[in-house]
Amino acid sequence: KWLRLRGTRGEAASVESGCRRAFPSGKAAVLREQAAGEEEVRRLAAGRTHLHFATHGYFEPQRKAALLPAGLLSGLV
């Protein structure tokens, strides 16, 4: 089981407030924990131009190039 990421609530609040300032007519949504399931993320992501994810991850350099979509230079997006 993954441990909680320290600082994610503050990060989410900071990203959300920055987005609201930069894009006052845009829509911002913060999903946490179980509310951030794949189905809900896909539903809310439709038509959005910016997404921010704070997640756990790991790095496998030998597989990285094969897994990235064409034109994407980094897995950290």
Salt bridges, closest charged atoms under 4 A:
GLU11 OE2 - HIS52 NE2 2.69
GLU16 OE2 - ARG20 NH2 2.86
GLU33 OE2 - ARG4 NH2 2.80
GLU33 OE2 - ARG9 NH2 3.84
GLU38 OE2 - ARG42 NE 2.86
GLU40 OE2 - ARG43 NH2 2.70
GLU60 OE1 - ARG63 NH1 3.58
